[in-house]
Amino acid sequence: MPFCRDCGAQVDITWKFCPQCNSAQVHAEESGSVQSANINLTDGVIGGDVNITQNNTDDISKALLQTLQSLGFTGEKSPAELSPRQEIEVGKVLEVSEKLVDYGVVMDPWNDITLGNAAKLSGRTTVAHQHYLRALQSFKESNNMDGEAAAKSNLGVIAKLQGNMEMAKQFLEESLAINRLIGDMQGVAVALSNLGLIAHTRGDFQKAEKLLMESKHIYQDLGSIEGVSKQLGNLGNISKSRGDLVQAERLYRESLSNYQEIGDKQSEAIALNNLGVLSKTRGDLDEAKRLYQQSLSINKALGDRRGGSISLGNLGNIAQIQGDLSTARSLYHESLSVNREIGNKEGEALSLNNLGHLAKTRSDLSEAELLYRRSLDICRSIGDRQNEAICLGYLGVIAEEFGKTDEAERLHRESLAIEREVGDRRGESISLHQLGTLAFSRGDTAAQHELYTEAVRIRRDIGLPVDQWFIDNGY
């Protein structure tokens, strides 16, 4: 029985529309026989430049998987990033796989997982969601609990990437329950880690810490230094969010030491970046710059362009703080170019925001607005709700600068609505503060007090520091 290519639900071959999502269905009979599908995959990576023309869909499926394997997609493992050429290859594979679905071909669900991983790495989160959902349906039908847990874990990660924290939490909790049931402790540790990251994003630091500590203990029992080190880094991020920089540094340095011990250079670069952020927060810009440059050197030696783009952006931040706006602009543009070349949409949006901040610093508000809107468009195109809310907040600040208070309030309220929808309590407190400031500017002190009170309450609830001004004024 074929599946709907849009929602993954099973559909009868005679149905013209999916009863689940109402999308039009194209079946084998309408497209020619399934066994006579003629699909070309040209300029491939299998043995150099090739031209695969198959009339048998099983052979086409095998060719697609062989191509992905040559790119580093094996089982549930994926490469760190894709080169521009590999990005093209992945695009071709995904295009052909969608045609196979149109022809009514039902793939092995583990192959759908691999295709979903390829789609996710190339920034095609909607396509990844479709593959993972089809895999989930197949695993459920065959009572494959291991596969069901894997599919739900991946669906949870996609939902998190798209900013839908509630859906992500649901999928990951279901994956956790299955992994506990079948005794897959590695799967349990992964699910706990992802749930901890969601709790951190939502501002529930206490719950996040509990989940990440449990994940860390499991990795210790499994003898996974890599897993333990990742959780040390995640726990360091929570300490940093709470303002406990001493604890954050201790955790980051322990993580860094472990990565150096096992020779994990890519993760070592991440740990160095984390320590750089701490140094920047403390105001030690020279030390931050040294750590970022050290991280960038490792990124370049490994050919890790995604990691390198982060280091470039961080170095741009330092240059901007030091007043070297020309160097900052150059670094931000270099980071932007890299993200565009490797298809990292999330990184592209971040680079555009950095350029927007720089334009705002130069008082070029029109340019800042343009850059923030480009970033907003990308966030909406990839379904990243959390960063969509952040961009709306930036645009609200620009509207305030232009004196467009009504527009500013609309944007901040739109941002607030998304933050409440996805459970981003830290972002919610920021939007409430912005709305309180707007209320003050129009002389509505009662609304200002109410909004500030709610913003401060949230910050205290989630363990964030409260500015002294609010304490001095009785909030």
N, C-alpha and C positions, 0 to 999 in steps of 0.2 A: 504494500500500500504506500503511495507516495506521500510526501510531506509538503505543506505550504512553505514556499521559499521566504515568505515575509514573517510569519509567526512561528513556524515549526510544527504546527498542528497537523495531525494526520488528515488526509483528504481522500475521498474516493476518486478514482480515475475518471468518473463520469461527471463530477461536480465542476461547474464553471466558476464558482466563487467559494472562497474559504468561509465556512460558517463562523470561524473564530474572529477573523479580522476583515472579512469581506473583500479581500484582494482577489483580482482575477487570476484564474489558474490556467496554466498552459501544460498540457499533458502530452505524453508520447504520441498518441494517435493524431494529435493536431500538428505535431512537428515532424512527422515521419516516424518510422519505427525506431524504438530505442536502440536496437542493434545496428541501425544504419546512420546513427549520428556521425556527422563528418566535421570534426573540430580540429583546427590547426593550432599548434603551439610552436611558434617559430622563434628563432634566435634564443634558444634556451641555454641552460647552463650544463646540461647533461653532456659531458664530453665536448664542450665547446659550443659552437653555433650548430644547432640542429633544427630539423623541421619534422615534427611529429604529426603524422596524419593517421588517425586510427578510425576504423569503422566499428570497433567493438568497445562499448563503454567501460568494460572492466579493464581493458588495456589502457584506455585514457586515464582512468582513475589511478592505475599503477604508475603511469608516466608522471602524473601530477605529484604523487607522493614521492617519487624518485627525485623530482626536481626540488621539492621542499627539503628532502633529506640532504641533498647536495648543498643546500643553503644553511644547514645546521639545525633544522627542525626535526628532531628525532624523539618519538614518544611525546612526553609532556615537556621536553627541554627545548629551549629556543635560543638563538644567538642573542648577543647583547644588543645588537642594532643591525641595520641593513645599509649597505652601500647604495648609491644611486642606481647602479645596475641591478643589484639584488631587489631593490624596491620595484623596479620595472618587472622583474621576473615574478615576484609575488603577486603583483597586480594581474599579470597574465594568468597565473594559476587560479586565482580567485575568480576571475572572469569566466574561465572554462568550467570551474566547479559549479558556478551558478547556472551555466547552460545545462550541465548534467542534471541538476535539480529540476530545471524546466522540463527535461526529457523524462522525468519520473524516476531517475536513478536514485536508489537508496544506498548511501555509502556506509562502510564500516564506521560505527560511531567514534572509534579512536582516531580514524582519519579525519572526521569532522572536528575533533578536538585539536588535531594538528593544524588544520586549515584555520580554525578559530584563533590559534596562537599566532599564525602568520598574519591574519587580518588585524589582530590586536597590536602587534609590533609595528605594523605599517600605519597605525592610526585609524583603521577602519573599524571602529568599535561597534557600529550597527551590524556590519557583516559578521564580525566575530560573535556577537550575540546570537545571530541566526544559526551559525554553525554549532555553537555550544548548546543551543536550545534543541536542535535536531538530535544532537548526540544524547542529550538527556532523555528525550522521548524514546530513543532506541534502547538505551540502557534500562529504562524502566520496563519496557516490553519484555526484555530478556532477563529481568531480575538480576542485573549486574550491579551490585551495590557499590563495588569499588569504582566502576565507571560513573555511576550516578553521583557519588561523592565528588569525583573529579569535575564532572560537568557543572555541578552546583557551585563548587569552589570558583571555577572560571567565570560563571555567570555573576557571582558575587563581586569578583574583581572588576568586571566590565561595568556593573551597576555603580560601583564606587568611582570608577574613572568618569562615568557620566554624571556623577554628583547625586545619584539616587541612593542615599545612605540607608534608607529604610529597607528598600528592596535588597541592597547589598547585604545588610545585616540578616535578613530572612534567609537568603540563599546560603550564606556562610554558616549560620546556626544549624541549618538542615544538613550541610556538609559535615559539620562538626559532630552532630548526633550520629550520622551514619559511620563516620570514621571511628568513633568510640565503640559503636556496636560491633564493627568487624575487627577491632583491635589494631587499626592502622595508626600507630602513634605518630608517624611522620605527618600523616594527613591531619591528625588532631593538632599538632604543633603549628602547621601552616594555617589552619582555620583560626586558631586562637590568636596568632599573630595578626592576621587580616582583620579580625574582629577588634583587636586592640588598636589597630590603626584607625578604624572607623570611630571607635570611642574617643580617640585623641582628636580626630577631626571635628567631632561634635562637641568637644570641650569637656568630656567626662574623663578627667585625668586619672581619678582614682580607679575607675573601672578599667581604663586603658592599661594602667600600671599592673593591675591584678592579672589581666589577660596575658600581657606580655611576659610577666614573671613566670606564669604557668607554662607558657610556650618555651621560655628559656630553660626551665627545669627539665622539660621533656627532652629538649635538644641535648642537655647535659647527660641525661640518662642514655640517650642514643649515641653519645660520643661524637656529636656533630659540632666541632669548633666553629664552623661557618654559621650554623644556625644560632648558636649561642651569641656569636659576635654581632649578628644582625639584630638580635633582640637587645643587646647592650646599646647599640646605636639608637634603636627605637626608644628605649628607656631614657637615653640621653636627651632625645628630642622632647620628651615629656618634661624632664627637669628644666630644660631651656625654656619651654613654654611657661612653666611655673615661676621662672625667674631665678631658679637655683643654679647659677652658672658654675659653682664649684662642683656640685654633684654631676652636672652635665659634662664638665671637662673630664672628671674621673672616669665616667662611663665611656666617653668617646676615646679616651687614651687607652683604656683596657681593650676596647674593640679594635683600635688601630694596632695595638701590640699583637693581638691574636691574628689579624689579617697578615701582618708582616711575618709572623711565625709560620703560617701555612702557605705563604707565597701567593695570596690572593691580591694581586696588584690592583685590580679594578675596584674592589671593595676598600682597599687601602686609600685609593684616591677619594672615595666618598667620605671616609673617616677624616681625611685631611681637610676636605671642604667643610665638614661639620665643625671642626676645630677652628677653621678660619672664620666661620660665622660667629662663633663665641668671641673670638678676638675682636671682631668688628663691633659686636655689641658692647664690649668693654671699652671701646675707643682706641684699642691698640691696632691702628690701621697698618703699620709696617709689618707686624707679625701676621695679620690677616692676609696681607698681600703675599708674604713669603709662603704661607700655607697654600693659598690658592694657586700660586705659580708652581709649587711642588706637585700639587694635584694635577694641574694642566700638563706638566711634563710627563707624568705617568700616563695620562689619557692619550697623549700624542704617541708615546712609545708603544702603547697597546693598539693604537688605531681606533680608540673609543671616542668617536666623534660626538655621541650623545653626551657622555660625561664631560668631554671637552667644552661643549657649548655651555654647560652649567658653570664650569670654572671661568670661562670667558665672561659670562654675565656677572659673576661675583667680582671679578677683577674690574669690570666696568663700574660696579657699585662703589668700589674703593676709589677709583679715579673721580667719580662724580662727587663723592663726599669731600675729597681733597681739592675740589674745584677745577680739576683738569677735564673740562667738559668735552674737549676735542678728542682726547684719548678715550673717554667714556663712550662717546658716540661711535668711535671706530670699533671698540670691543663689542658693543651691543649689536652693531651691524654685522660683525663677523659671526657672532653667536646666532643671529637671525638667519644668515646665509646657510650656516651649517644645519640648523633645524629644518630649513626648507629643503635642503638637498637630501636629507635622510628621511623626510616625511614625518618629522616629529611635530605634529600640530600643537600639542600642549606646550612644547618648548617654543614654538613660533609665537604663540599667544603671549607667553611670558616675555620674550624678547621685545615684542611690540609694546607691552606694558612698560618695560624698562626705558624704551625710547620715548614713550609718552611721559614718564616721570621726568626724563631729561628735558624734554620740550617745555614742560611746566616750570622746571627750574629756570629755564631761559626766558620765562614769561611768554612763550609762544603758545598761548592757550588754544588757538585754532588747530595747530599741528598736534598738540597733545590730544585734543578731542578726536581728531581723525585717527590717530594711532590707537587710542582706546576703543574706538568703534570697530576698527579692523580686528582687534583682539576679541572683542565681544562677538563679532560675526563668526570667528573661528570656534570660540567656545560653544556657541549655539549649534554650529554645524556638526561638532563631534559629541554634542549632548552633555557637555561639561557644565552642569548646573551650578556647582559651587563657584567656579571661576567666572561664570556668567554673572553671578551676584557681585563678585569683586569688581568686575569691569563696570557694572552699573553704578557701583559706589564711586569709582573713580570719575565717571561721567557726571555724577551728581555733584562732586566737588568742583569740577570744571564749570558746571552750570551756575553754582554759587559764585564762582569767581567772575562770571559774566553778569552777575546780578539777576539771573533768571531763577528767582526763588521758587516759583511754582513748578518749573521744570525740575529743579534740584530736588524738591520734595517728592515729586512723582518718581524720580529715579531711585532715590533712597528707599522709598516705600516698596518699589518693585524689587529692589535688592533684599530688603527685609523679608518680603513674602517668600522669596526663594530660600533664604537662609533658614527660615522657620520650616519650610517644606523639607529641606534636606537635613535639618538638624544641626546646622552650623551655629552653635551658640556663641562662639567667639565673634563670628561675623555679625550675628544678631546684635551683640552689645555695641559693636562699632556703628552699625546703621542707626540704632536707637540714639547713640550719642550725636550723630550727625543731625538727626531729626530734632533732637533737643536744642542744638545750636541754631537751627533754622527757626524753631519756635521762639527762641530768645530774640533773634534778629527782627522778628515781626511783633515783638512786645508781648507775647503770650507766655508769661512767666509760669502760669499754672501748668500748661502743657510741657514747658521746659523741665519743670521740677519732676513731673510724672515720668517723662522719658529718661531723664538722667537717673532717676531712682531705679527704674527697671534695668537700665544699662549697668549700673553699679552692682545691683543685686545679682545679675547674671555673672559678672566678673568674679564676684565673691563665691558664688555657687561652684564655679568651675576652677577656682584656685588661681585666677589671674590677678596680678597686682593692680591696685586701684591708685590713680593719680592723687597726689597729696591735696590738690585743690578740692577734690570732691570730699575728702575726709575733713578738711578744714571747714567746709561749708555744710557739714552735717549729713552727708549722703552715706 
